[in-house]
Amino acid sequence: MVAAEVCEALGLATEPRTVTAGRRPVMEIVGVPHELIRWTARRSDQIAACLEDLEHEYIPPSTTTAS
């Protein structure tokens, strides 16, 4: 696993964290503040929302050509 090799090379450790009950836990680097983890999760949500907005605003080019 790449994450394990990187953590070993950098002297870091990982630990499982349950995000959704009944699902596999995610691995996180020990010592990363939960505020930072929450900030990055919110940022991902913001990016997804912007992408969705852009998809709704997209107007495909006309299929007819000028003669």
Distance bins in CASP14 RR format, pairs under 12 A and 6 or more apart:
PFRMAT RR
TARGET T0000
AUTHOR 0000-0000-0000
RMODE 2
METHOD distances of the structure
MODEL  1
1 7 0 0 0 0 1 0 0 0 0 0 0
1 8 0 0 0 0 0 1 0 0 0 0 0
1 14 0 0 0 0 1 0 0 0 0 0 0
1 27 0 0 0 0 1 0 0 0 0 0 0
2 8 0 0 0 0 0 1 0 0 0 0 0
2 9 0 0 0 0 0 1 0 0 0 0 0
2 14 0 0 0 0 0 1 0 0 0 0 0
2 27 0 0 0 0 0 1 0 0 0 0 0
3 9 0 0 0 0 0 1 0 0 0 0 0
3 10 0 0 0 0 0 1 0 0 0 0 0
3 12 0 0 0 0 1 0 0 0 0 0 0
3 13 0 0 0 0 0 1 0 0 0 0 0
3 14 1 0 0 1 0 0 0 0 0 0 0
3 15 0 0 0 0 0 1 0 0 0 0 0
3 26 0 0 0 0 0 1 0 0 0 0 0
3 27 1 0 0 1 0 0 0 0 0 0 0
3 28 0 0 0 0 1 0 0 0 0 0 0
3 29 0 0 0 0 1 0 0 0 0 0 0
4 10 0 0 0 0 0 1 0 0 0 0 0
4 11 0 0 0 0 0 1 0 0 0 0 0
4 12 0 0 0 0 1 0 0 0 0 0 0
4 13 0 0 0 0 1 0 0 0 0 0 0
4 14 1 0 0 1 0 0 0 0 0 0 0
4 27 0 0 0 0 1 0 0 0 0 0 0
4 29 0 0 0 0 0 1 0 0 0 0 0
5 11 0 0 0 0 0 1 0 0 0 0 0
5 12 0 0 0 0 0 1 0 0 0 0 0
5 14 0 0 0 0 0 1 0 0 0 0 0
6 12 1 0 0 1 0 0 0 0 0 0 0
6 13 0 0 0 0 0 1 0 0 0 0 0
6 14 0 0 0 0 1 0 0 0 0 0 0
6 27 0 0 0 0 0 1 0 0 0 0 0
6 29 0 0 0 0 1 0 0 0 0 0 0
7 13 1 0 0 1 0 0 0 0 0 0 0
7 14 1 0 1 0 0 0 0 0 0 0 0
7 15 0 0 0 0 0 1 0 0 0 0 0
7 27 0 0 0 0 1 0 0 0 0 0 0
7 28 0 0 0 0 0 1 0 0 0 0 0
7 29 1 0 0 1 0 0 0 0 0 0 0
7 30 0 0 0 0 1 0 0 0 0 0 0
7 31 0 0 0 0 0 1 0 0 0 0 0
7 32 0 0 0 0 0 1 0 0 0 0 0
8 14 0 0 0 0 0 1 0 0 0 0 0
10 29 0 0 0 0 1 0 0 0 0 0 0
10 30 0 0 0 0 0 1 0 0 0 0 0
11 29 0 0 0 0 0 1 0 0 0 0 0
11 30 0 0 0 0 0 1 0 0 0 0 0
12 27 0 0 0 0 0 1 0 0 0 0 0
12 28 0 0 0 0 0 1 0 0 0 0 0
12 29 1 0 1 0 0 0 0 0 0 0 0
12 30 1 0 0 1 0 0 0 0 0 0 0
12 31 0 0 0 0 1 0 0 0 0 0 0
12 32 0 0 0 0 1 0 0 0 0 0 0
13 27 0 0 0 0 0 1 0 0 0 0 0
13 28 0 0 0 0 0 1 0 0 0 0 0
13 29 1 0 0 1 0 0 0 0 0 0 0
13 30 1 0 1 0 0 0 0 0 0 0 0
13 31 0 0 0 0 1 0 0 0 0 0 0
13 32 0 0 0 0 0 1 0 0 0 0 0
14 25 0 0 0 0 0 1 0 0 0 0 0
14 26 0 0 0 0 1 0 0 0 0 0 0
14 27 1 0 1 0 0 0 0 0 0 0 0
14 28 1 0 0 1 0 0 0 0 0 0 0
14 29 1 0 1 0 0 0 0 0 0 0 0
14 30 1 0 0 1 0 0 0 0 0 0 0
14 31 0 0 0 0 0 1 0 0 0 0 0
14 32 0 0 0 0 0 1 0 0 0 0 0
15 25 0 0 0 0 1 0 0 0 0 0 0
15 26 0 0 0 0 0 1 0 0 0 0 0
15 27 1 0 0 1 0 0 0 0 0 0 0
15 28 1 0 0 1 0 0 0 0 0 0 0
15 29 0 0 0 0 1 0 0 0 0 0 0
15 30 1 0 1 0 0 0 0 0 0 0 0
15 31 0 0 0 0 1 0 0 0 0 0 0
15 32 0 0 0 0 0 1 0 0 0 0 0
16 23 0 0 0 0 0 1 0 0 0 0 0
16 24 0 0 0 0 1 0 0 0 0 0 0
16 25 1 1 0 0 0 0 0 0 0 0 0
16 26 1 0 0 1 0 0 0 0 0 0 0
16 27 1 0 1 0 0 0 0 0 0 0 0
16 28 1 0 0 1 0 0 0 0 0 0 0
16 29 0 0 0 0 0 1 0 0 0 0 0
16 30 0 0 0 0 0 1 0 0 0 0 0
17 23 0 0 0 0 0 1 0 0 0 0 0
17 24 0 0 0 0 0 1 0 0 0 0 0
17 25 1 0 1 0 0 0 0 0 0 0 0
17 26 1 0 1 0 0 0 0 0 0 0 0
17 27 1 0 0 1 0 0 0 0 0 0 0
17 28 1 0 1 0 0 0 0 0 0 0 0
17 29 0 0 0 0 0 1 0 0 0 0 0
17 30 0 0 0 0 0 1 0 0 0 0 0
17 31 0 0 0 0 0 1 0 0 0 0 0
17 32 0 0 0 0 0 1 0 0 0 0 0
17 34 0 0 0 0 1 0 0 0 0 0 0
17 37 0 0 0 0 1 0 0 0 0 0 0
17 38 0 0 0 0 0 1 0 0 0 0 0
17 41 0 0 0 0 0 1 0 0 0 0 0
18 24 0 0 0 0 1 0 0 0 0 0 0
18 25 1 0 1 0 0 0 0 0 0 0 0
18 26 0 0 0 0 1 0 0 0 0 0 0
18 27 0 0 0 0 0 1 0 0 0 0 0
18 28 0 0 0 0 0 1 0 0 0 0 0
19 25 1 0 0 1 0 0 0 0 0 0 0
19 26 1 0 1 0 0 0 0 0 0 0 0
19 27 0 0 0 0 0 1 0 0 0 0 0
19 28 0 0 0 0 1 0 0 0 0 0 0
19 34 0 0 0 0 0 1 0 0 0 0 0
19 37 0 0 0 0 1 0 0 0 0 0 0
19 38 0 0 0 0 0 1 0 0 0 0 0
19 41 0 0 0 0 1 0 0 0 0 0 0
20 26 0 0 0 0 1 0 0 0 0 0 0
26 32 0 0 0 0 0 1 0 0 0 0 0
26 37 0 0 0 0 1 0 0 0 0 0 0
26 41 0 0 0 0 0 1 0 0 0 0 0
27 37 0 0 0 0 0 1 0 0 0 0 0
28 34 0 0 0 0 1 0 0 0 0 0 0
28 36 0 0 0 0 0 1 0 0 0 0 0
28 37 1 0 0 1 0 0 0 0 0 0 0
28 38 0 0 0 0 0 1 0 0 0 0 0
28 40 0 0 0 0 0 1 0 0 0 0 0
28 41 0 0 0 0 0 1 0 0 0 0 0
29 36 0 0 0 0 0 1 0 0 0 0 0
29 37 0 0 0 0 1 0 0 0 0 0 0
31 37 0 0 0 0 0 1 0 0 0 0 0
32 38 0 0 0 0 0 1 0 0 0 0 0
32 39 0 0 0 0 0 1 0 0 0 0 0
32 40 0 0 0 0 1 0 0 0 0 0 0
33 39 0 0 0 0 1 0 0 0 0 0 0
33 40 0 0 0 0 0 1 0 0 0 0 0
34 40 0 0 0 0 0 1 0 0 0 0 0
34 41 0 0 0 0 0 1 0 0 0 0 0
35 41 0 0 0 0 0 1 0 0 0 0 0
35 42 0 0 0 0 0 1 0 0 0 0 0
36 42 0 0 0 0 0 1 0 0 0 0 0
36 43 0 0 0 0 0 1 0 0 0 0 0
37 43 0 0 0 0 0 1 0 0 0 0 0
37 44 0 0 0 0 0 1 0 0 0 0 0
38 44 0 0 0 0 0 1 0 0 0 0 0
38 45 0 0 0 0 0 1 0 0 0 0 0
39 45 0 0 0 0 0 1 0 0 0 0 0
39 46 0 0 0 0 0 1 0 0 0 0 0
40 46 0 0 0 0 0 1 0 0 0 0 0
40 47 0 0 0 0 0 1 0 0 0 0 0
41 47 0 0 0 0 0 1 0 0 0 0 0
41 48 0 0 0 0 0 1 0 0 0 0 0
42 48 0 0 0 0 0 1 0 0 0 0 0
42 49 0 0 0 0 0 1 0 0 0 0 0
43 49 0 0 0 0 0 1 0 0 0 0 0
43 50 0 0 0 0 0 1 0 0 0 0 0
44 50 0 0 0 0 0 1 0 0 0 0 0
44 51 0 0 0 0 0 1 0 0 0 0 0
45 51 0 0 0 0 0 1 0 0 0 0 0
45 52 0 0 0 0 0 1 0 0 0 0 0
46 52 0 0 0 0 0 1 0 0 0 0 0
46 53 0 0 0 0 0 1 0 0 0 0 0
47 53 0 0 0 0 0 1 0 0 0 0 0
47 54 0 0 0 0 0 1 0 0 0 0 0
48 54 0 0 0 0 0 1 0 0 0 0 0
48 55 0 0 0 0 0 1 0 0 0 0 0
49 55 0 0 0 0 0 1 0 0 0 0 0
49 56 0 0 0 0 0 1 0 0 0 0 0
50 56 0 0 0 0 0 1 0 0 0 0 0
50 57 0 0 0 0 0 1 0 0 0 0 0
51 57 0 0 0 0 0 1 0 0 0 0 0
51 58 0 0 0 0 0 1 0 0 0 0 0
52 58 0 0 0 0 0 1 0 0 0 0 0
END
